[in-house]
Amino acid sequence: MSTRPRKGQPVAFSRELAVSPPVEAISGLRFNIQTLDGGEVLVDYAHLAPRWLALAFARALRRLAGLGGRLSVRSTVATYARILPLFFAYMTETEGVPSAPELLQARHVDGFEAWLAAKGKSPIHLLTILTKVIVALREVASEGRITFSDTLRNRLAYTTLTPMPASRPRDAYSPYIARQLRDAARADIGRIFQRFREPRPVATDSDLKVLEDGVHANIDARGILLHTDRKYKALLHARRVRGLSSENFCHQLHGWHYLTSQDVIPLMVFLALETGLEIECCMTLTVDCLQNPANGTVEIAYIKRRARGAEHKTLRVRDGSPRTPGGLIRQVVAITAAARRHRPSDNLWLHYGSGGLKSRLKHPQYLVDGWTT
């Protein structure tokens, strides 16, 4: 097969496709925003004063979260919706509420910055809050329905009056620590995959075997095994009579069918070390995150929520055996297929934990600490 690219085909679009969809007018101060990632955010600015600025911020937030806007993820839109009322709280506290757009001056923005500093906000936190208010005011100014004063328009050209200190990112793991973590994760992953390849252990006692087969059949049919299940209680009683330990037994039974919360940690740590992705980015991966395979590589589509408007990103990684990032993700998708029949979810790390099938890890730092010790 030739590796030369195929000749492209000309494409034409109708004028109707070039027209931007109409933006819904904002006349109230309590409404929902449907974000581009499928989420929904409730915005309630009915209690804010002045009303004209609350309406302007509501319209600006709707446009920023709309098609072509810089906010595409629910968490980012929710953060903006939560932070913008701080500007109103400052004006109310200082008794400087402008009753008309022309009365909103640059001193209000400068005073808001000083107010945040007096509240004990760190320089980075202060900049994060101030940036969102500046972005909203710029969006209001660009709308054209409200005319700001010249001094305020000049003030919106920059974010802060004071220089920000250089950021101090965390040091990466040393090669020795990274190698130790990678080796430990690789060993655990080998045992996890081996568990799903091998047949389940069969009890030597015929009565126990019948009870265990019935319990596993219930898990296959219903998804999870409840502690009140009669067959499960009968199995526990039979084990107790024979002097067998049943500590964490329900978790072990489900572990033959699904990933467990303890399994997810080494898988996620290994993927993070091999790709350089942050753990928070790994946690939000979906089953269809692999795309555009080519020449032994594949792209991972992921979300970086702190990217401030550019949350959706891709990373090209190696693809092949389960020792590669792409192969590891494919293996996890295959293993979690049984769980998805009972709990539909597009999250990659669907697992059993806390008595049910979960799509997100609870207390991940606690689990990571337990795995590393």
C-alpha contacts under 8 A as a table, 3 or more apart, distances in Angstrom:
res1	aa1	res2	aa2	distance
13	F	17	L	6.73
13	F	18	A	7.92
14	S	17	L	5.70
14	S	18	A	7.25
15	R	18	A	5.28
15	R	19	V	6.90
16	E	19	V	5.54
17	L	20	S	7.84
23	V	63	R	7.52
25	A	59	R	7.53
26	I	29	L	7.62
26	I	55	L	7.16
26	I	58	A	7.03
26	I	59	R	5.83
27	S	55	L	7.27
28	G	31	F	7.25
28	G	46	A	7.76
28	G	55	L	7.37
29	L	43	V	7.34
29	L	44	D	5.77
29	L	45	Y	4.94
29	L	46	A	4.89
29	L	54	A	7.32
29	L	55	L	6.51
29	L	58	A	6.90
30	R	42	L	7.41
30	R	43	V	5.55
30	R	44	D	4.28
30	R	45	Y	6.14
30	R	46	A	6.28
31	F	42	L	5.97
31	F	43	V	5.45
31	F	44	D	6.65
32	N	40	E	6.53
32	N	41	V	5.50
32	N	42	L	4.48
32	N	43	V	5.93
33	I	40	E	5.56
33	I	41	V	5.14
33	I	42	L	6.45
33	I	43	V	7.37
33	I	62	R	6.74
33	I	65	A	7.56
34	Q	38	G	6.67
34	Q	39	G	5.94
34	Q	40	E	4.63
34	Q	41	V	6.67
35	T	38	G	5.57
35	T	39	G	5.18
35	T	40	E	5.84
35	T	41	V	7.50
35	T	65	A	6.16
35	T	66	G	7.13
35	T	72	S	5.93
35	T	73	V	6.17
35	T	74	R	5.68
35	T	77	V	7.67
36	L	39	G	7.19
36	L	65	A	7.44
36	L	66	G	7.25
36	L	67	L	7.41
36	L	72	S	5.05
36	L	73	V	6.45
36	L	74	R	7.85
37	D	72	S	6.32
37	D	73	V	5.55
37	D	74	R	6.83
38	G	74	R	7.83
39	G	73	V	7.47
39	G	74	R	5.33
40	E	74	R	6.48
41	V	74	R	6.68
41	V	77	V	7.14
41	V	78	A	6.06
43	V	58	A	7.90
43	V	81	A	6.33
44	D	47	H	7.75
45	Y	48	L	5.45
45	Y	54	A	6.30
45	Y	58	A	7.65
45	Y	85	P	7.73
46	A	54	A	7.91
48	L	51	R	6.46
48	L	54	A	6.23
48	L	85	P	7.21
48	L	88	F	6.60
49	A	52	W	7.85
49	A	53	L	7.42
49	A	54	A	6.74
49	A	88	F	6.65
49	A	92	T	7.91
49	A	97	V	7.40
50	P	53	L	5.68
50	P	54	A	6.45
50	P	88	F	7.90
50	P	97	V	6.61
50	P	98	P	6.87
50	P	99	S	6.26
51	R	54	A	4.94
51	R	55	L	6.12
52	W	55	L	5.25
52	W	56	A	6.21
52	W	100	A	7.54
52	W	101	P	7.79
53	L	56	A	4.86
53	L	57	F	6.03
53	L	101	P	7.68
54	A	57	F	5.15
54	A	58	A	6.10
55	L	58	A	4.99
55	L	59	R	6.22
56	A	59	R	5.21
56	A	60	A	6.13
56	A	140	V	6.06
57	F	60	A	4.93
57	F	61	L	6.00
57	F	84	L	7.85
57	F	136	A	6.33
57	F	137	L	7.51
57	F	140	V	6.88
58	A	61	L	5.16
58	A	62	R	6.24
59	R	62	R	5.12
59	R	63	R	6.33
59	R	140	V	7.86
60	A	63	R	5.20
60	A	64	L	6.08
60	A	136	A	6.07
60	A	139	E	5.61
60	A	140	V	5.81
60	A	143	E	8.00
61	L	64	L	5.06
61	L	65	A	6.14
61	L	77	V	7.76
61	L	80	Y	7.73
61	L	81	A	7.57
61	L	136	A	7.06
62	R	65	A	5.28
62	R	66	G	6.05
63	R	66	G	4.94
63	R	67	L	7.74
63	R	69	G	6.22
64	L	68	G	7.82
64	L	69	G	4.32
64	L	70	R	5.59
64	L	71	L	5.59
64	L	139	E	7.93
65	A	69	G	5.38
65	A	70	R	6.67
65	A	71	L	4.70
65	A	72	S	5.86
65	A	77	V	6.68
66	G	69	G	5.25
66	G	71	L	7.55
66	G	72	S	7.61
69	G	72	S	7.16
70	R	308	R	7.70
70	R	309	G	4.42
70	R	310	A	7.11
71	L	76	T	6.45
71	L	77	V	6.18
71	L	308	R	7.29
71	L	309	G	4.79
71	L	310	A	7.80
72	S	76	T	7.45
72	S	77	V	7.48
72	S	309	G	6.55
72	S	310	A	7.90
72	S	311	E	7.32
73	V	76	T	5.51
73	V	77	V	6.48
73	V	305	R	7.34
73	V	311	E	7.08
74	R	77	V	5.21
74	R	78	A	6.07
75	S	78	A	5.05
75	S	79	T	6.15
75	S	305	R	7.31
76	T	79	T	5.05
76	T	80	Y	6.38
76	T	305	R	6.96
76	T	308	R	7.17
76	T	309	G	7.88
77	V	80	Y	5.17
77	V	81	A	6.19
78	A	81	A	5.00
78	A	82	R	6.14
79	T	82	R	5.11
79	T	83	I	6.11
80	Y	83	I	5.20
80	Y	84	L	6.02
80	Y	132	K	6.45
81	A	84	L	5.85
81	A	85	P	7.51
82	R	85	P	6.49
82	R	86	L	7.96
83	I	86	L	5.60
83	I	87	F	7.86
83	I	129	I	6.57
83	I	132	K	7.43
83	I	133	V	7.78
84	L	87	F	5.83
84	L	88	F	7.53
84	L	132	K	7.17
84	L	133	V	5.95
85	P	88	F	5.13
85	P	89	A	6.29
86	L	89	A	4.87
86	L	90	Y	6.23
87	F	90	Y	5.22
87	F	91	M	6.49
87	F	112	F	6.75
87	F	133	V	7.28
88	F	91	M	5.16
88	F	92	T	6.12
88	F	97	V	7.87
89	A	92	T	5.15
89	A	93	E	6.05
90	Y	93	E	5.17
90	Y	94	T	6.15
90	Y	112	F	6.30
90	Y	115	W	7.06
91	M	94	T	5.25
91	M	95	E	5.81
91	M	96	G	4.95
91	M	97	V	5.15
91	M	108	H	7.59
91	M	112	F	7.93
92	T	95	E	5.01
92	T	96	G	6.43
92	T	97	V	6.02
93	E	96	G	7.83
96	G	108	H	7.84
98	P	101	P	7.04
98	P	103	L	5.26
98	P	104	L	5.59
99	S	103	L	6.87
100	A	103	L	5.48
100	A	104	L	7.19
101	P	104	L	5.54
101	P	146	I	6.77
101	P	147	T	6.78
101	P	148	F	6.08
102	E	105	Q	7.44
102	E	147	T	7.05
102	E	148	F	5.58
102	E	149	S	5.62
103	L	149	S	7.80
104	L	108	H	6.75
104	L	148	F	7.21
104	L	149	S	7.44
104	L	152	L	7.36
105	Q	108	H	5.61
105	Q	109	V	7.42
105	Q	148	F	7.99
105	Q	149	S	6.71
105	Q	151	T	6.51
105	Q	152	L	5.14
106	A	109	V	5.36
106	A	110	D	6.35
106	A	151	T	5.77
106	A	152	L	4.41
106	A	153	R	7.97
106	A	155	R	5.74
107	R	110	D	4.92
107	R	111	G	5.71
108	H	111	G	5.02
108	H	112	F	6.01
109	V	112	F	5.00
109	V	113	E	6.37
109	V	155	R	7.93
110	D	113	E	5.16
110	D	114	A	6.39
110	D	161	L	7.60
111	G	114	A	5.03
111	G	115	W	5.95
112	F	115	W	4.89
112	F	116	L	6.19
113	E	116	L	5.23
113	E	117	A	6.38
113	E	126	L	7.39
113	E	130	L	6.83
113	E	160	T	7.57
114	A	117	A	5.06
114	A	118	A	6.17
115	W	118	A	5.06
115	W	119	K	6.29
116	L	119	K	5.03
116	L	120	G	6.79
116	L	121	K	5.88
116	L	126	L	6.35
117	A	120	G	5.33
117	A	121	K	5.32
117	A	122	S	7.34
117	A	123	P	7.82
117	A	126	L	6.94
118	A	121	K	7.39
121	K	125	H	5.92
121	K	126	L	5.50
122	S	125	H	5.15
122	S	126	L	5.87
123	P	126	L	5.05
123	P	127	L	6.10
123	P	164	M	6.57
123	P	165	P	7.53
124	I	127	L	5.13
124	I	128	T	6.22
124	I	164	M	7.50
125	H	128	T	5.04
125	H	129	I	6.35
126	L	129	I	5.30
126	L	130	L	6.04
127	L	130	L	5.08
127	L	131	T	5.84
127	L	159	T	7.86
127	L	160	T	7.32
128	T	131	T	5.35
128	T	132	K	6.70
129	I	132	K	5.52
129	I	133	V	6.74
130	L	133	V	5.26
130	L	134	I	6.19
130	L	159	T	7.08
130	L	160	T	7.67
131	T	134	I	5.08
131	T	135	V	6.06
131	T	159	T	6.23
132	K	135	V	5.08
132	K	136	A	6.22
133	V	136	A	5.12
133	V	137	L	6.20
134	I	137	L	5.10
134	I	138	R	6.09
134	I	156	L	6.34
134	I	159	T	6.67
135	V	138	R	5.12
135	V	139	E	6.22
136	A	139	E	5.07
136	A	140	V	6.25
137	L	140	V	4.97
137	L	141	A	6.19
137	L	156	L	7.53
138	R	141	A	5.04
138	R	142	S	6.16
138	R	156	L	6.59
139	E	142	S	5.09
139	E	143	E	6.23
140	V	143	E	5.25
140	V	144	G	7.32
140	V	145	R	7.86
140	V	146	I	7.00
141	A	144	G	5.94
141	A	145	R	7.79
141	A	146	I	6.42
141	A	147	T	6.63
141	A	148	F	6.83
141	A	153	R	7.93
143	E	146	I	7.34
144	G	147	T	6.74
148	F	152	L	6.33
148	F	153	R	6.45
149	S	152	L	5.35
149	S	153	R	6.33
150	D	153	R	5.12
150	D	154	N	6.19
151	T	154	N	5.18
151	T	155	R	6.19
152	L	155	R	4.89
152	L	156	L	6.23
153	R	156	L	5.20
153	R	157	A	6.90
154	N	157	A	5.48
155	R	158	Y	6.21
155	R	159	T	7.87
156	L	159	T	6.78
160	T	163	P	7.39
173	Y	176	Y	7.90
173	Y	177	I	5.93
173	Y	178	A	5.71
174	S	177	I	5.31
174	S	178	A	6.11
175	P	178	A	5.09
175	P	179	R	5.96
176	Y	179	R	5.16
176	Y	180	Q	6.25
177	I	180	Q	5.09
177	I	181	L	6.21
178	A	181	L	5.17
178	A	182	R	5.99
178	A	273	L	7.32
179	R	182	R	5.03
179	R	183	D	6.03
180	Q	183	D	5.27
180	Q	184	A	6.17
181	L	184	A	5.16
181	L	185	A	6.03
181	L	269	V	7.83
181	L	270	F	7.80
182	R	185	A	5.14
182	R	186	R	5.97
182	R	269	V	7.74
182	R	270	F	5.87
182	R	273	L	6.99
183	D	186	R	5.08
183	D	187	A	6.18
184	A	187	A	5.24
184	A	188	D	6.32
184	A	266	P	7.84
185	A	188	D	5.15
185	A	189	I	6.04
185	A	266	P	4.66
185	A	267	L	6.80
185	A	269	V	6.85
185	A	270	F	5.72
186	R	189	I	5.07
186	R	190	G	6.19
186	R	266	P	7.57
186	R	270	F	6.97
187	A	190	G	5.19
187	A	191	R	6.55
188	D	191	R	5.17
188	D	192	I	6.21
188	D	263	D	7.96
188	D	266	P	6.54
189	I	192	I	4.93
189	I	193	F	6.17
189	I	263	D	7.80
189	I	266	P	6.63
189	I	267	L	6.42
190	G	193	F	5.38
190	G	194	Q	6.03
191	R	194	Q	4.98
191	R	195	R	6.12
192	I	195	R	5.20
192	I	196	F	6.83
192	I	263	D	6.99
193	F	196	F	5.33
193	F	197	R	6.37
194	Q	197	R	5.02
194	Q	198	E	6.11
195	R	198	E	5.54
195	R	199	P	7.89
195	R	256	W	7.07
196	F	199	P	7.56
196	F	256	W	6.77
196	F	257	H	7.72
196	F	335	I	7.71
200	R	256	W	6.94
202	V	209	K	6.42
203	A	206	S	7.03
203	A	208	L	6.15
203	A	209	K	5.10
204	T	208	L	7.71
204	T	209	K	7.13
205	D	208	L	5.31
205	D	209	K	6.18
206	S	209	K	4.97
206	S	210	V	6.34
207	D	210	V	5.27
207	D	211	L	6.40
208	L	211	L	5.10
208	L	212	E	6.00
208	L	235	L	6.98
208	L	238	A	6.98
208	L	239	R	7.66
209	K	212	E	5.13
209	K	213	D	6.03
210	V	213	D	5.20
210	V	214	G	6.30
211	L	214	G	5.15
211	L	215	V	6.32
211	L	231	K	6.88
211	L	232	Y	7.96
211	L	234	A	7.45
211	L	235	L	5.71
212	E	215	V	5.04
212	E	216	H	6.18
212	E	235	L	6.85
213	D	216	H	5.18
213	D	217	A	6.09
214	G	217	A	5.04
214	G	218	N	6.29
214	G	231	K	6.99
215	V	218	N	5.08
215	V	219	I	6.45
215	V	225	L	7.62
215	V	231	K	6.20
215	V	232	Y	6.14
216	H	219	I	5.04
216	H	220	D	6.27
216	H	253	L	7.42
217	A	220	D	5.07
217	A	221	A	6.17
218	N	221	A	5.09
218	N	222	R	5.79
218	N	223	G	7.58
218	N	224	I	7.66
218	N	225	L	6.86
219	I	222	R	5.32
219	I	223	G	4.93
219	I	224	I	5.05
219	I	225	L	5.65
219	I	254	H	7.49
220	D	223	G	5.76
220	D	224	I	7.90
220	D	257	H	7.92
222	R	225	L	7.46
222	R	342	H	7.24
223	G	339	A	7.01
223	G	342	H	5.39
223	G	343	R	7.96
224	I	254	H	7.35
224	I	355	G	7.85
224	I	356	G	6.33
224	I	357	L	7.46
225	L	229	D	6.85
225	L	232	Y	7.65
225	L	250	C	7.64
225	L	254	H	7.86
226	L	229	D	5.35
226	L	232	Y	7.89
226	L	355	G	7.60
227	H	232	Y	6.88
227	H	233	K	7.30
228	T	232	Y	7.47
228	T	233	K	7.02
229	D	232	Y	5.26
229	D	233	K	6.27
230	R	233	K	5.08
230	R	234	A	6.17
231	K	234	A	5.03
231	K	235	L	6.20
232	Y	235	L	5.06
232	Y	236	L	6.25
233	K	236	L	5.10
233	K	237	H	6.17
234	A	237	H	5.09
234	A	238	A	6.18
235	L	238	A	5.07
235	L	239	R	6.22
236	L	239	R	5.15
236	L	240	R	6.09
236	L	246	S	6.87
237	H	240	R	5.03
237	H	241	V	6.18
238	A	241	V	5.20
238	A	242	R	6.39
239	R	242	R	5.12
239	R	243	G	6.23
239	R	244	L	5.02
239	R	245	S	7.10
239	R	246	S	7.19
240	R	243	G	5.06
240	R	244	L	5.66
240	R	245	S	7.04
240	R	246	S	7.61
241	V	244	L	7.62
246	S	249	F	4.89
248	N	251	H	5.45
248	N	252	Q	6.46
249	F	252	Q	5.00
249	F	253	L	6.24
250	C	253	L	5.13
250	C	254	H	6.44
251	H	254	H	5.34
251	H	255	G	6.13
251	H	260	T	7.86
251	H	352	Y	7.97
251	H	353	G	7.78
252	Q	255	G	4.90
252	Q	256	W	6.93
253	L	256	W	5.83
253	L	257	H	7.60
254	H	257	H	5.35
254	H	258	Y	6.05
254	H	260	T	7.84
254	H	352	Y	7.00
255	G	258	Y	5.25
255	G	259	L	6.06
255	G	260	T	6.04
255	G	352	Y	7.63
257	H	338	A	7.37
257	H	339	A	7.92
258	Y	335	I	7.09
258	Y	336	T	6.42
258	Y	338	A	7.23
258	Y	339	A	6.38
258	Y	351	H	6.02
258	Y	352	Y	6.26
259	L	263	D	5.86
259	L	264	V	6.96
259	L	335	I	7.45
259	L	336	T	6.96
259	L	350	L	7.38
259	L	351	H	4.78
259	L	352	Y	6.13
260	T	263	D	5.11
260	T	264	V	6.58
260	T	351	H	5.09
260	T	352	Y	4.72
260	T	353	G	6.01
261	S	264	V	5.37
261	S	265	I	7.10
261	S	351	H	6.21
261	S	352	Y	6.32
261	S	353	G	5.57
261	S	361	L	6.92
261	S	367	L	7.95
262	Q	265	I	5.84
262	Q	266	P	7.79
262	Q	367	L	7.03
262	Q	371	W	7.77
263	D	266	P	6.22
263	D	267	L	6.73
264	V	267	L	5.23
264	V	268	M	6.00
264	V	349	W	6.72
264	V	351	H	7.68
265	I	268	M	5.19
265	I	269	V	6.03
265	I	367	L	7.08
265	I	368	V	6.32
265	I	371	W	7.38
266	P	269	V	5.02
266	P	270	F	5.95
266	P	371	W	7.86
267	L	270	F	5.35
267	L	271	L	6.24
268	M	271	L	5.12
268	M	272	A	6.11
268	M	279	I	7.12
268	M	282	C	6.56
268	M	283	M	7.66
269	V	272	A	5.10
269	V	273	L	6.18
269	V	279	I	7.38
270	F	273	L	5.17
270	F	274	E	6.12
271	L	274	E	5.19
271	L	275	T	6.04
271	L	276	G	7.97
271	L	277	L	7.68
271	L	282	C	7.66
271	L	325	P	5.98
271	L	328	L	7.80
272	A	275	T	5.36
272	A	276	G	5.25
272	A	277	L	4.92
272	A	278	E	6.17
272	A	279	I	6.29
272	A	282	C	6.93
273	L	276	G	5.50
273	L	277	L	7.44
274	E	324	T	7.83
274	E	325	P	6.66
275	T	317	V	6.91
275	T	325	P	7.03
277	L	281	C	6.24
277	L	282	C	6.56
278	E	281	C	5.23
278	E	282	C	6.40
279	I	282	C	4.95
279	I	283	M	6.18
280	E	283	M	5.19
280	E	284	T	6.85
280	E	304	K	7.84
281	C	284	T	5.55
281	C	285	L	6.85
281	C	302	Y	6.38
281	C	303	I	5.91
281	C	304	K	5.76
281	C	305	R	7.98
282	C	285	L	5.48
282	C	302	Y	7.60
283	M	349	W	7.40
283	M	360	R	7.44
283	M	361	L	7.97
284	T	302	Y	7.12
284	T	303	I	6.85
284	T	347	N	6.74
284	T	348	L	7.65
285	L	289	C	6.26
285	L	301	A	7.61
285	L	302	Y	5.86
285	L	303	I	7.61
285	L	347	N	6.17
285	L	348	L	5.63
285	L	349	W	7.88
286	T	289	C	5.22
286	T	346	D	5.27
286	T	347	N	4.43
286	T	348	L	4.58
287	V	290	L	7.75
287	V	333	V	6.13
287	V	346	D	5.55
287	V	347	N	6.08
287	V	348	L	4.82
288	D	291	Q	7.51
288	D	346	D	7.69
289	C	299	E	7.87
289	C	300	I	5.36
289	C	301	A	4.84
289	C	302	Y	6.80
290	L	293	P	7.80
290	L	298	V	6.43
290	L	299	E	5.61
290	L	300	I	4.85
290	L	301	A	6.41
290	L	326	G	7.30
291	Q	298	V	6.10
291	Q	299	E	5.16
291	Q	300	I	6.48
291	Q	301	A	7.28
292	N	298	V	5.76
292	N	299	E	5.91
293	P	296	G	7.14
293	P	297	T	5.65
293	P	298	V	4.13
293	P	299	E	6.68
293	P	319	D	7.95
294	A	297	T	5.32
294	A	298	V	6.18
296	G	318	R	6.11
296	G	319	D	5.20
296	G	320	G	6.55
297	T	316	R	6.50
297	T	317	V	5.45
297	T	318	R	4.39
297	T	319	D	4.68
297	T	320	G	7.88
297	T	326	G	7.55
298	V	316	R	5.43
298	V	317	V	5.60
298	V	318	R	6.37
298	V	319	D	5.88
298	V	326	G	6.49
299	E	314	T	6.04
299	E	315	L	5.25
299	E	316	R	4.14
299	E	317	V	6.18
300	I	314	T	5.33
300	I	315	L	5.13
300	I	316	R	6.21
300	I	317	V	7.28
300	I	326	G	7.90
301	A	312	H	7.25
301	A	313	K	5.84
301	A	314	T	4.38
301	A	315	L	6.66
302	Y	312	H	6.09
302	Y	313	K	5.51
302	Y	314	T	6.02
302	Y	315	L	7.96
303	I	311	E	5.22
303	I	312	H	4.78
303	I	313	K	6.05
304	K	307	A	5.71
304	K	310	A	7.87
304	K	311	E	4.73
304	K	312	H	6.51
304	K	313	K	7.12
305	R	308	R	6.95
305	R	311	E	5.28
306	R	311	E	6.99
307	A	310	A	5.30
307	A	311	E	5.09
308	R	311	E	6.54
310	A	313	K	7.35
317	V	325	P	6.53
317	V	326	G	6.76
318	R	324	T	5.73
318	R	325	P	6.12
318	R	326	G	6.05
319	D	324	T	5.62
319	D	325	P	6.31
319	D	326	G	4.28
319	D	327	G	5.44
320	G	323	R	7.67
320	G	324	T	5.95
320	G	326	G	6.43
320	G	327	G	4.94
321	S	324	T	5.67
321	S	326	G	7.92
321	S	327	G	4.90
321	S	328	L	7.23
322	P	325	P	7.17
322	P	326	G	7.47
322	P	327	G	4.25
322	P	328	L	4.25
322	P	329	I	7.79
322	P	330	R	7.82
322	P	331	Q	6.58
323	R	327	G	6.63
323	R	328	L	6.30
324	T	327	G	5.22
324	T	328	L	5.97
325	P	328	L	5.11
325	P	329	I	6.31
326	G	329	I	5.31
326	G	330	R	6.35
327	G	330	R	5.08
327	G	331	Q	6.17
328	L	331	Q	5.12
328	L	332	V	6.28
329	I	332	V	5.07
329	I	333	V	6.20
330	R	333	V	5.09
330	R	334	A	6.32
331	Q	334	A	5.12
331	Q	335	I	6.22
332	V	335	I	5.08
332	V	336	T	6.08
332	V	348	L	7.29
332	V	349	W	7.65
333	V	336	T	5.33
333	V	337	A	6.24
333	V	348	L	6.60
334	A	337	A	5.35
335	I	338	A	6.94
336	T	339	A	5.30
336	T	340	R	6.45
336	T	348	L	7.86
336	T	349	W	7.62
336	T	350	L	6.28
336	T	351	H	7.32
337	A	340	R	5.17
337	A	341	R	6.73
338	A	341	R	5.53
338	A	342	H	7.42
339	A	342	H	5.57
339	A	343	R	6.15
339	A	344	P	7.97
339	A	350	L	6.98
339	A	351	H	7.29
339	A	357	L	7.24
340	R	343	R	4.83
340	R	344	P	4.79
340	R	345	S	6.32
340	R	350	L	7.58
341	R	344	P	6.33
343	R	357	L	6.89
345	S	350	L	7.38
345	S	359	S	6.80
347	N	350	L	6.13
347	N	359	S	5.82
347	N	360	R	7.67
348	L	359	S	7.75
349	W	359	S	6.10
349	W	360	R	7.00
350	L	357	L	6.81
350	L	358	K	5.68
350	L	359	S	4.43
350	L	360	R	7.08
351	H	357	L	5.50
351	H	358	K	5.43
351	H	359	S	6.51
352	Y	355	G	7.15
352	Y	356	G	5.59
352	Y	357	L	4.47
352	Y	358	K	5.95
353	G	356	G	5.60
353	G	357	L	6.26
353	G	358	K	6.40
358	K	361	L	7.20
361	L	364	P	5.78
363	H	366	Y	5.42
363	H	367	L	6.59
364	P	367	L	5.05
364	P	368	V	6.08
365	Q	368	V	5.04
365	Q	369	D	6.05
366	Y	369	D	5.18
366	Y	370	G	6.17
367	L	370	G	5.03
367	L	371	W	6.17
368	V	371	W	5.05
368	V	372	T	6.20
369	D	372	T	5.28
369	D	373	T	6.23
370	G	373	T	5.50
